[in-house]
Amino acid sequence: MNPEATLQEVRDAAALAGLSIHPLVYGRARSKVGLPPLRPRRPKVVRQDEPVPELHAAGAPTAEEFLEATELELEEPAEAALRPARPRTARGQPMADPFGALTQLVRELQEERDRLREALARIAAAVDEALG
């Protein structure tokens, strides 16, 4: 293993072996084996919130002034209709048979198929007897 190998060199070697290497995988593999990153990480930028300029300084009315001028009233939002929560299963406990309903339906269809086959066999026997 060459610690000075570039991403392109590793990609070429991987391509010969029928594999593909992505930059993220390459960088994580380097850090996993203890190699330093090829280029330093960018420092996290802590964004300072800039003060928002006052709109009414530009001639726009404030929200209170707008409501007073238009004689509108703010209404409280209506309560949203909540759906009942989906039942949760405890971790580590087996889920109930998720295919139970499907299995039951297949069984019922098989029983109906068997009943219909028996009925058709009786009809065929009656027709054979009648034609004789």
C-alpha positions in Angstrom: 0.0 0.0 0.0 1.4 3.3 -1.0 0.3 6.1 1.4 1.2 8.7 -1.2 -1.1 7.2 -3.9 -3.6 9.7 -5.3 -7.2 9.0 -5.8 -6.7 8.6 -9.5 -4.0 6.0 -9.0 -6.2 4.1 -6.6 -9.2 4.4 -9.0 -7.0 3.0 -11.9 -5.9 0.0 -9.8 -9.4 -0.6 -8.7 -10.7 -0.5 -12.2 -8.3 -3.2 -13.2 -9.7 -5.3 -10.4 -13.3 -4.6 -11.6 -14.1 -2.2 -8.7 -14.9 1.5 -8.5 -13.7 3.9 -5.8 -15.5 7.1 -4.9 -13.7 10.1 -3.3 -15.6 9.8 -0.1 -14.7 6.1 0.3 -11.1 6.9 -0.5 -10.9 9.7 2.1 -12.6 7.5 4.8 -10.3 4.6 4.0 -7.2 6.8 4.4 -8.5 8.1 7.8 -9.4 4.5 8.9 -5.8 3.3 8.4 -4.4 6.3 10.1 -3.2 8.3 7.1 -3.6 12.1 7.2 -6.0 13.7 4.7 -4.4 14.8 1.5 -5.6 18.3 1.9 -6.7 19.9 5.2 -10.3 20.0 6.1 -12.1 23.2 5.8 -12.8 24.8 9.2 -16.4 24.9 10.2 -17.8 28.4 9.6 -20.0 29.6 12.4 -22.4 31.9 10.8 -23.1 35.1 12.6 -26.7 36.2 12.2 -26.7 39.6 10.6 -29.2 42.0 11.9 -32.3 42.3 9.6 -32.8 45.9 8.4 -35.9 47.4 9.7 -38.5 47.5 6.9 -40.4 50.4 8.3 -37.3 52.5 8.0 -37.7 52.0 4.2 -41.2 53.3 4.4 -43.0 49.9 4.8 -45.5 49.7 7.6 -45.0 47.2 10.5 -47.3 44.3 10.9 -49.3 46.1 13.6 -49.6 49.2 11.5 -50.8 47.2 8.5 -53.4 45.3 10.6 -54.7 48.6 12.1 -54.9 50.3 8.7 -56.8 47.4 7.0 -58.8 46.6 10.1 -58.0 42.9 9.8 -57.8 40.6 12.7 -55.4 37.6 13.1 -57.2 34.4 13.7 -55.8 31.5 15.6 -55.0 28.5 13.3 -57.5 25.7 13.5 -56.5 22.5 15.2 -55.3 20.0 12.6 -57.2 16.8 12.6 -54.8 14.2 13.9 -54.7 10.7 12.6 -54.4 7.9 15.1 -50.8 6.8 15.6 -49.6 3.6 14.0 -49.1 1.0 16.7 -45.4 0.6 17.5 -43.7 -2.7 18.1 -41.2 -3.0 20.9 -37.6 -3.5 19.8 -36.3 -6.9 20.1 -39.7 -8.6 20.1 -40.8 -10.4 17.0 -43.4 -8.7 14.9 -46.8 -10.4 14.4 -47.0 -12.4 11.2 -47.0 -9.6 8.6 -48.3 -12.0 6.0 -51.1 -13.5 8.2 -53.9 -11.9 6.2 -52.4 -12.9 2.9 -51.8 -16.5 4.1 -55.4 -16.7 5.4 -56.7 -15.5 2.0 -54.6 -18.1 0.1 -55.9 -20.9 2.4 -59.5 -19.8 1.8 -58.9 -19.6 -2.0 -57.4 -23.1 -2.0 -60.4 -24.5 0.0 -62.8 -22.9 -2.5 -60.8 -24.3 -5.4 -61.1 -27.8 -3.9 -64.9 -27.4 -3.3 -65.4 -26.3 -6.9 -63.3 -29.2 -8.3 -65.3 -31.6 -6.3 -68.5 -30.0 -7.6 -67.2 -30.2 -11.2 -66.3 -33.9 -10.7 -69.8 -34.7 -9.4 -71.3 -32.8 -12.4 -69.1 -34.6 -14.9 -70.0 -38.0 -13.2 -73.7 -37.1 -13.5 -73.4 -36.1 -17.1 -71.5 -39.4 -17.9 -74.2 -41.4 -16.1 -77.0 -39.6 -18.0 -75.4 -40.0 -21.4 -74.4 -43.4 -20.5 
